[in-house]
């Protein structure tokens, strides 16, 4: 995927990319290489370009279906968006041959394709409709728009995915997302070959689907923010056209406050709390080198649970699931099943008596029995149950899909007893870790850290061994690997507004699309870092609006002068590992318009700076002029930033701007001379130690929950580059 001229963000990364970084096992050395993402299984490149004077002339080997016609129409519209139009020049023929696939939009869909691009024309040979969609997406990645005329790189490609299940999980309960926002994500999923949208539609905060049989769900539990059934059908059809399945989730028996608000007689505890009952206030104080945290606890929106001993609960589930099974056509149906707080049942004398009378030793045993009943209800509706990994502890059929979220060890335990598994452990995008960190986690690795810890206000369970490394966990055998369907990346939206969705999902979702599609050997973080800016710019050319939304948020926050904040958020990132959730508990919704909400987890500008600084430290002094220009700009930005007035969110991060300026001056001084006195080095050590402490404050779950965070929840992302420059000074 070549960078569109209209949105250049990272020229250095582009130069490195076009210099010939290999992106596929069979890529020809020295060839002009598109920024494929995901990387195809096999690629042969000639390095030659074919001018595109006009839109390709599409020739079908067989009469196309309506779905295929719409796929080609989208392809042509996207070509037009990057400058390929219906001109008077000779059109390159595009011949499409597609096999029949009765399993389209199922786990067994035929997704492979082959592409041949030569001056004689383009041949796309697809195993099924999904292969056509993915082949056209790859063709778009092969467009070069940097010459006087768009051109297509010559290539031979053979491609098919590694995993069948390649998904994203959209949480629309905590913050509702418009249908336009969801459609933008589906478009980007199509272009990166993701094929499952896991739609988390109910939780403590809100129930988001119209129910005609249980209308109080949306009237009271939805708080007037929900999708009508016609809108749901519209989204399902929109996704189906793009080869994407919609798997709904309605969480039971925990995470059900929105349901209990509508039907309180289903609750395990009375009275059912309201949203006004809940907030979390935590104050962090430092004294004599020690940090203390004091939290005022209030009822948690996600704690209320159903009473599994009540016949009314199963009757309710039969009605709701039967209706929703008819609305959502996919065979798989997610019922949650996670994080039931035992005290919800243990503090109810009637439930305790029921457990004793029926031989349930504890709350998990009771939940296991309830889960088994829910599975039977879904099976009667023709659905296969899916649930978070807690459901694997229940006596349920082996076809129930387990989503491993608490740690990758659950991939091993679930597959060992025969359950298919979808891996989300390691892929939680709301942790705000960078693309490279998620990219390093393979679905097959049972020894990786799951990194799905308890965020304040949502994950009430205590930290336990589910979140720790298990270096002694046995690797998956071949039979277990066959049960790993793939992975999906959840985005929980406690601290994600509709306006933030594009930048919180992308480009990190593109990196994970490659993890799920490409060969297990495709793991180079340097190649990933070079391609991500290109991929991001191209996705925005085709409809994503992350940059537009960030610019609008900046203009809204500092309308008198957008430049200082624009520069600051370009080289900072938000705090990680749910530290921002804790800040949200203190500040409320103001966090959603703060600089920490605007900054992206991946800072392309900082990555570029850090790479150049590392090259300088390695002996490449030719990078010095560009480094000096950048550092002078970062240092000079602080004066204008300090002049911004009347914005509490800006005042809060003025110390970060000042620290950025001090670090930039340190870098400039390191570039000016190869030797400095002891006082200079002591000053450098102090500045860098402060930054190390800031980064350590959200390095993991424990730190983010108990350590004072940097001002405004921002981290300075050029610190590695400054360290590299300082290391060159004697």
Secondary structure as UniProt FT lines:
FT   HELIX           5..7
FT   HELIX           11..18
FT   TURN            19..20
FT   TURN            25..26
FT   TURN            29..30
FT   STRAND          42..51
FT   STRAND          57..60
FT   HELIX           66..81
FT   TURN            82..83
FT   STRAND          93..98
FT   TURN            102..105
FT   TURN            107..108
FT   STRAND          113..118
FT   TURN            119..120
FT   STRAND          121..126
FT   HELIX           129..141
FT   STRAND          143..144
FT   STRAND          151..159
FT   STRAND          165..171
FT   HELIX           179..191
FT   TURN            192..193
FT   STRAND          196..200
FT   HELIX           217..221
FT   TURN            223..224
FT   HELIX           229..241
FT   TURN            242..243
FT   STRAND          245..249
FT   HELIX           257..262
FT   HELIX           264..266
FT   HELIX           275..277
FT   STRAND          281..287
FT   TURN            288..289
FT   STRAND          290..296
FT   TURN            301..303
FT   TURN            308..309
FT   HELIX           311..327
FT   STRAND          332..334
FT   HELIX           343..346
FT   HELIX           349..357
FT   TURN            358..359
FT   HELIX           363..380
FT   TURN            381..382
FT   STRAND          384..388
FT   HELIX           389..393
FT   TURN            398..399
FT   STRAND          401..404
FT   HELIX           409..416
FT   TURN            417..418
FT   STRAND          421..423
FT   TURN            425..426
FT   HELIX           429..431
FT   HELIX           435..439
FT   TURN            443..444
FT   TURN            446..447
FT   TURN            456..458
FT   HELIX           465..467
FT   TURN            471..472
FT   HELIX           478..483
FT   STRAND          484..491
FT   TURN            494..495
FT   HELIX           498..500
FT   HELIX           501..505
FT   TURN            506..507
FT   HELIX           508..517
FT   TURN            520..521
FT   HELIX           525..541
FT   TURN            542..543
FT   HELIX           546..557
FT   TURN            559..560
FT   HELIX           563..570
FT   STRAND          572..574
FT   TURN            577..578
FT   HELIX           579..587
FT   HELIX           588..593
FT   HELIX           595..598
FT   HELIX           604..617
FT   TURN            618..619
FT   HELIX           621..623
FT   HELIX           624..643
FT   HELIX           648..672
FT   HELIX           678..696
FT   TURN            697..698
FT   HELIX           701..706
FT   HELIX           711..713
FT   STRAND          714..716
FT   TURN            717..718
FT   HELIX           719..726
FT   TURN            727..728
//
